[in-house]
């Protein structure tokens, strides 16, 4: 249930602060030097830390409170309030974006009024520039393009017009060998019930132009020349977007006797990770044909299913891999016991016999890196590699021991 919204409150006791909105579960940030521009906070605050970052047109700093990192971005007052509301909207709609922690208006010592947007740092995320610094870029390139195309599709389905979609305004997080894209900048966003084709196309045109600029910036900063990226990357993202959008919004004709096509369509969309909220059927002509249109609500099908069955929270691809393993275990149990096995029973067996023992085995790496779900998915990939080489199923325990030997150091 969305958190009740509260208006800004005055902070007369905090020098420089005019008003502040803080989300529950976050610090009050009253110890920050609000009379100074963000670019000068280092002079008065010991909370500043350095982390990998992308380019920003505004002053941005990273702050540490206990074990949690926050991002402070200075903006004109009306822009800061608008972006804060946009991030709140994205969170309410469970869309991939950085999480707003608060928003403040302050009067600096020179009398100028400004605002600061405070967001939680997205743990485990990387700006796209970091991926281009790696020699393994080619391995990630297709995944990066799929990730940002998928993000834009999800936003457009929800009625969110970005207005400044780019690689530089996106963060990427590892997701079981794939990449998950998160919106990190919503200054130009607009929220609607639905988007027109014209609004979607305008967002795509902005994307193509911005991506070319992003890649030129990387080329200048890193001295990397990848002419094929400059010429084709924006168009490739657009093509991947068009393919995915077409698949999830296409209408299909069927006869009243072909109800199996409805279930097949739902399974296809679920396999892509989308939850189907409604199926609309409309009679065509004399009623001998029906037009079917499916309405998708989000791309969290596997995440919701995994959480409902096990209580685990995972990224999209991680959840899909673990749900697939659950289904395979269920099929094995049904064959062994010669009877139907509920998915909830298979989930209990999977947690107690596979996931939990494997995570305990990988504790040295979990303590070092965190991300037990990602490590488990990497273990599954390692098990597949060892089994292929041995031409037999080596089992999770053997795979975990070998994985620890290779990556513990």
N, C-alpha and C positions, 0 to 999 in steps of 0.2 A: 504494500500500500504506500503511495507516495507520501513523503514527509510533508507535514503542513508548512506552507510558506510563511515566512515572517518578514516584515519590512525592516529596513535598516534602523539601528538604534544609535542614538547619540552617545558619544563617549567623552563627556566633558573632562574627566580626570586624566585622559591620555593626551599628552601634548601633541598637537598637530592633527589628531584624528577628529574628523567631523561626524562620521557615521560608519558603522561596521555591521556586516552580516556574517555570522560564523555558523557553519554547519555543526551539529552535534558530533562529538567524538574527536574534535580537533582542538588545538591550543587556542587561546584567545589572541595571541600575536601582539599583545599590548606592549611587549618589551622591545619592539622594533622601532628604529629611529624615524618616525613618521614625518618629522619636519624636514627630512632630507630626501632628495630624489633617490630612487632605487639604485642608481648607478653609484651612489656614494654611501650606501649602507655599510660597506666593508669598514668604513672609518669608525663606526660606532657599535657594530654588532659582531659578536664572535660566532654566530650561528651559520655563517656562510660556508658552503662546501663546494668543491668542484666535481662535476660529473660530465660524461660525454653529452654534448648538446648539439643541436642543429643551429641553423641561422635564424635570427629573429629580427624583425624590423623595430621591435621595442626592446627596452632594457629588461633583461631577465636574470634573476639570481636564484640559487638553490639554497634552501635553509634546512637545518637539521634540528628537530625536536625529539629528544630521546632517540628511538631507533627509526623514526619516520622522517622522510624527506618531503619537503614542500617546494613548490615553484612559485616565485613572486614575479608578476609581470606588470609593469607600469603602463597605463593606458589613459587616454582622455576620459573624463568621468562618464560621459554617456556611452562610450564604446565599452568600457569596463563593465558597466551594469548590464548592457545588452549581452555581452559574452557570458557573464555569470548566469543570466537567465537561460541562455541557450544550452550551456553545459548542464544546468539543472534539468532542462527538458529532455536532453539526451539520456541522462541517468534515469529519469522517470520512465522512459521508453526502453530501457535496458539495451542501449546501443553502445558500441565500443568507442569510448572517448575518455579523456582524462577526467578525473572527478573533482568537481569544484569543492574547495574547503571553505572559502569565504570571499568577501569582497569589501574593500574599505575605500572611503573617500577621505582625503587628507589635505590640509593646507600647509604647504612647504614654507620654509623660513623667508623666502622671497615673496610670499603672498599668493603664489600660484596654486590653484586647486588641481588636484590630480586624483587618480584612482589606482588601486592595486588589486589585481585579481590573484587569488591564492588557490592553487590546485595541489592535489596530492601527486607526488612523483610516481610515475607508472613503473613499478619495480620490474626489473628484468627487460626493460624496453631499450631499444636503440634507435637513434635517428638514422635515416637512410644513408647519410654521408658515411657513417661508420661501416656500413655494408660495402660501400664502394672502396673503402680503404683496404678491404680484405682481398687477399689473392684468390679467395674462393667465391668472388662475386658471381661468376657465371653459374655456379651451383644454386645461388639464391635468386637470380634475376627473374626467372619465370614465376617463382613463388611470390616475389615482391609485387610483380604486376598483377597476379591473381588476387593478392591480398587487398591492394588498394581498389581494384575493380569491384571486389566483393563488398568492401566497406561502402563504396559509393552507392551500390545497388541497395544495400540495407538502409542507408540514410534516405534514399529517394522513396523507397517503399513506405517509410514512416512519414513522408511529407516534409522532410528536412532538406532545404536548399542550402548548400554549403557556401557557394559564392566565391570561394578561394581555395578550391581543392588542389593540393599539390603534394609532392613527395616531402617537401620541407615542412609542411603542416601536418605530417603524419608520423607517428611512432610505430615501430614494429617490434613484436615480441615473438620469441620462438614458440612454436606450437606443434610438438610431435614431428619435427622435421620440416614443418611448413612454417609460414609466417602469418601472424595475425596483425592486422592494421588497426590503429586507434587514431581517431581525430584528436588533434592537440591544439587547434586554433579555430575559434568559431566567431571571430569578430564580425564577419559579413553575413552570418547565417540568418535564415528566415525559416519560421516554422509554419506549416500549412496542414490542412486536413489531407489534401492530396496535392501532388505536383502535376502541372500540365506537361505535355511533351516538350513545349517550348522552354520551360524552366529546366527540365532535365538536359536538353540539348545545350542550353547555355552553360550549365555547370560542366558539361563534358568539353565544350570549347575552351572554357577557362582552364580546365585540367590540362588539356594538350599544350596550351601556351605556357602554363606554369611549369610543367614538367621539363620543357626545353630549357627554361631559365634555371631550374634547379640543377640540371645536368651541366649547364655552362658554368654555374657557380662551383660545382665540384671539380670540373676540369681546371678552373683557374686556381682553386685552393690546393689541389693535390697534384697538379701537373699531369693529370691523367687524360689522355685523348681517346675517346671511344665514339668515333663518328657515327657508328651504327646506332648507338643509344640516342644520340641527339636527333637523328633522322627518323627513328621508328618507335621509340618508347611510348610517347604520348598516344600515337595511333594504335599501338598494340594494346594499351590499357583500355582505350575506347572500344576496340574490337572485342576484348574479353568481357567488358561491361555489357555490350550489346548482346553477346551470346548468352550470358547469364540472365539478363533481363528478359530476353525473348523466351527462354526456357520456363521461367517462373510465371510469366504473364500470358503465355499463349493460350488461345482458346482451341478447343478440340470438339469435333463432331462425333456423335455416337448414336446408335439406335437404342430404344428403350430396353432392348434385350442385352445390351452390352454393358451391364453395370460393373463388370470386372474391370473395365477401363478406368472407372472412378478410383478403385482401390489401387490399380497400377500407377495412376497419376500421383496419388498421395504418396505411395512408396518411393517413387522417383524423386519427388521433392524432399521427402524425409532423408533420402540418401545424400542429397545436397546439403542437408543440415537445416532445411526450412520446416517450420511448423505450419501446418495447414489449418487455418481457423474456420474456413467455410468453403463449401463447394456449391456453386450456383449452376442450375440447369434451366435452360430456356428452350421451349419448343420452337422448332423452325418449320415454316410452311404448314403442311397438313398434320404436323405432330409426329411424323414418322422418323424424324431426326431431332436430336437434342444438341444444343450448344452448351459445352461444359467450360466453366471458368473457375479456377481455384484461387482463393484469397489466402495469401501467406501472411503470417503475423510477425515472425522473427526468424533468425537463423540459429536458434538455440535448441533445436529439437534434441540433439544428442546430449547437450549439457543438462537440460531439464530432466531427461530420462535417467542419465547417470546419477544425478543428485537425488532424484526420487528413490532410486533403487539402493544407493550405497551411502548417500550423504556427502560424497566427494564433489568438490568444485573444481572444474577443469576448463581449459580453453577448448575451442570448437573441435579442432583436429584431435587433441588428446582424448576428449570425450568420445568422439566417433570411433577411435581405435579401441578404447576400453569397452565400449558397448558392443563392438564387433566381437571382441574376445569373450564377452559375456554370452553372446548369442551362440558362438562356437561351443562354449562349455555346455550350454543348455542342450544343444543338439547331441553332444557326446553323451550327456547324462540320459537323455531320452533313448538313445540307442542302447546304452548299457542296461538301463532299467526296463526297457521295453514298455514305457508308459509316458504320458505327457508330464512335463516338468514345468511348473510356473516360472516365469522369468525372475520373480522375486526370490525363489528358492535357488536358482542358478546364481543370482547376484550374491546371496549369502555365502554360498560355497566359494565363489570367486574371491570375495573379500577375505575369507578366513583361510583359504588354501593357496591362493596365488598372490593377490595384491599385498596384503599385510606382511606375509613372510618375506616377500621380495624387498619391500621397503625397509624392513628390519635389517635385512642382509646389506642393504645399500646405505645404512645409517652414516658411515664415515663420509660418504659423498653428500648425503642429505644435509648433514651438519655444516659441510663446507659450502655447498652451493644452494641449499634449499630446493624448492621446486620438486617435491617427490613425485608428482604426477608426470612431469616432463622426464624425470629420470626413469620412471617405470616404462614410459613409452620408448625411450632410448634402449632400455633393456630388452623390450620385445623385438626391436629391430636387430639388436646384437644377437639375440637367440635365433632369429631367422637366419642371420648370416652364418652362425656356427652350425646350424642344422643343415643349411645348404651345403656347406663344406664337408660335413660328416655324412651327408646323405641319410640322415635320420634325425628325429626330434631329440635334441640333447637335453631338453628340460630347462625350466627356469632357474633351478638351483645351480646347475653347472654354468649356465650363462651368466648368472649373477657373480659367481666366483671369478670367472674369466674377465668380466666387465670391471670388477674391482681391481684386479691385477693391472689392467691396462690403464685405468683412469684415476686410480686413487692418488697417485702422485701429482 
